[in-house]
Amino acid sequence: MNNFLYKHRFLLSRRIVQIALLTIYFGGNMYGWTLLQGNLSSALIFGFIPLSDPFATLQMFFAGAAITTDILLGVLVVLFVYSVIGGRFFCSWVCPVNIITETAAWLRRKLNLTDKKKRVTFSRNIRYWVIVISLGLSFFFSLAAFEMISPIGIAFRGVVFGFGMGWLFLVAIFLFDLFSQSYGWCGHICPLGGFNTLIGRYSIVKVVHDSDKCVHALECFKVCPEVEILAKVGRESVPIGGACIKCGRCIEVCPSDAFEVSIVSMAGMASMAKG
């Protein structure tokens, strides 16, 4: 039992954090708890510390909405956190859709649907095009385009207020990830993941690979949602890039403990940027 808990320590910790946050948000909206009120795009901690999602705010700006001082302060708070931990930690530690996509990825492996000959493949750069399209639509239609259809918002509202028909969209994402491309939504299409990759690239807390310990078991390649960032694994000791979602799966499955979470120096980040 203890070995199971240790081998899944990151996964279990992330699920506890995700469920706890949804519970706190639910309490804030339904019962007036002041610990955390609002939603995943805009919230208040203890009723006075603002949190504003940078990508949602940028859409509002393109839509012509007035960006108030408290929203800007909330963006700065989030950007500070992202500069330390990395923007994509949101994807694995906060986002409720992560539970859906990781379940689909687990089932893909169990059903042996991961054979490249059996699956559709497409570029991870699509998410960056979706960013541009989202901002363009926000400008032309004067609304935050992606926020209107975001499965993140749908999942959040479903938990807090009831799913309604929104569950169909979430089921579609599950089936899409299961039968087309592993982590198809989060790793290839979701513009929030792409945006957070860009702004969290130079965070100081990173997953670091030690090539001296690596035994080339390649277990990390089987579970990493952003497998392309492991291109140098086994050949160099490197901090993993900004696309890393800090899920810790590589740490959990590596038989030689070649991965660890570390505070990376400026020299280390410069080396990573060159790579």
Protein Blocks (a to p, Z undefined) as FASTA:
>chain_A
ZZmmmmmmmmmmmmmmmmmmmmmmmmmmmnopakbgcdfkbcceehlaccddfklmmmmm
mnopacdfklmmmmmmmmmmmmmnopklmmmmmmmmlmmmmmmmmmmmmnopmbfklpcc
ddfklmmmmmmmmmmmmmmnopafklmmomklmmmmmmmnogkjmlmmmmmmmmmmmmmc
ghklmmmmmmmlmmmmmmmmmpcbdcdddfklpgolommmmmmmblmlmmmgojaccddd
fklgolommmmmmmnlpaccddddfklmmmmmmZZ
